[in-house]
Amino acid sequence: MSDTAAAQPAQATMPDRSVVPGVWARYTDLVIDHGEGSWLVTTDGERYLDYTSGIGVTGTGHAHPRVSAAVAEQAAKLLHGQQNIVYHEPGLRLHAELARRAPGKDWGAFLCNSGAEAVEAAVKLARVATGRPVVVAFRGGFHGRTAQAMALTSSRVTIRGDFEPLPGSVYHAPYPDPYRGNGDGAALRSAWEREMDALFAQLVDPRHVAALIIEPVIGEGGYIVPPDWLLPRLREIADAHGILLVVDEVQTGFGRTGRFWAVEHWGVMPDILVMAKGIASGLPLAGILAPRATLARWAPGAHGGTYGGNAIACAAALATLEVIDDEGLLANARARGEQLLDGLRRAASEHTGVGDVRGLGLMAALEFVSPDAADPRAPNPALAKRVLSEALTRKLILLSAGSFGQVVRFIPPLVTTAAEVDQAVAVVADSLAAADA
Ligand code: PLP
C-alpha cells in the first residue's frame, strides 16, 4: 500500500451529503443502495416506489438483469473505443438498429452523451443543412442546460434567467395548452394561428428559419399533451417555408407515451428527431436521428465529441431495445398508462385543488390550482409541493413540473405492473386528502 493510500480515512462511514453542491435542487434526501424494477432501496433497506424513473430514463426498470449483464460483458471487453479512431461492435449494431427504428427510411443516427448535447447537434445540423440561422422554439418547452439549449428553453426562468446573454436568433412561439386555452377546439387553434402569423410578420422572416423545435408532449413545462392538430400543422408550416421540423423526443421517446416515438400518435414525419433518456436504461447516451442525406451535410469533423457512442452505453442501449421488444413494453405503457390516468381521475374527482388530470401513455400529471382565487385556474405550486411530500412520506417518489411548479408528474418505468399502479393511485388518493387538496 502506498503512503497516500494509507493516509486515506476508511470509507466505512458515508460522507456527509453536503459534499454534493446545492445547485442540484433536491426532491429527496434518500441514499440509495440499489434499484430493482420500479423500486429503489435505501441503504437502510427502505423500499420506495420510483415513479420518476430517474426523470424518464429507466424505462426498463432499475438494473434490468439483461441490461446490467450487457453492460458487465461489454465492460470486460472494451470501455471506450473513440468514434474518430475506431469502430466497435456495439456501436455499429446500435447505429444500424436505431436507423431501423427511425421514423423514415434511409435515416441514420449521430450519437452523443446527453439530451442537451443532442439538441445542440440538431440545431447545428439544421443550420448547416438549410444555410439559415434562426430557430423557433415553443413556450414552456425544455431542451436542456447548455448555452444553445438554454436559449431554446422557456419552461422555467430558473433554467436560463441568470445566464443572459444567451445565443441569439432564437424566437419563441406559443404552445397551445388545451387546459389553459379552454379546450383544444377552434378557439385555441385560431388564437394560436394568429400568434404564428404575427411571429412571422413582426419578428422573423420564415425564409431565415432553419428549424422549428418542439417537444411532442411538453415535459418539464408541465406534461402538456398538444391538441391533435398541432404537429400536423407544424409539418405544413415547415413545408411551406422550407423549414426543418425538429422533434425533441428526449423525454417522450423509447416507448414513454405508448408508441416508440410520440410523433407516431399524430402520423407526423419530422426532419430531425432528438433522443436521450430512455435510450440506454441509465447509461449516458443520446443522439439525433435524421435522413442520411441530411446527416451528410455535416462535413467530416464539423461535429463530434470524445465519448459519443461509448461502447458500454451502446451495449446498454442494444439490450434496452431488446427488452422493450421482448417484454412488450409499448403495450404495457399503453395499458398501465390508461390504468394510471383512470385511477388519478378517480382519486382527484373530489378535490377542487386538482384543476386537470392529463397524460399520454406513461406520462401522466395532476395540475394544481387555487379554486377560490379570482382566476380559479391560478397555479398552486404550494399544493403540488404538499402532495409530493405526502406521497414521499408514503414511499412513492414523484416529481413536479410546470412553469410554476404547479404540476405533479408520474413517470413510471415502462415495466411497471398493474399492482404497482394500483398502489401508486392509492397513495395519491391518501396524499391528496392529507394535503387538503
Ligand atoms: N430535452 C428534453 C425534452 C428533456 O426533457 C431534457 C431533460 O430533461 C433535455 C432535452 C435535456 O437532456 P439532458 O438533461 O440529458 O441534457
Residues whose N, C-alpha, C, O or C-beta is under 5 A from the ligand:
A	BS01	PLP	S114 G115 A116 E117 F142 H143 G144 E215 G219 D248 V250 Q251 A276
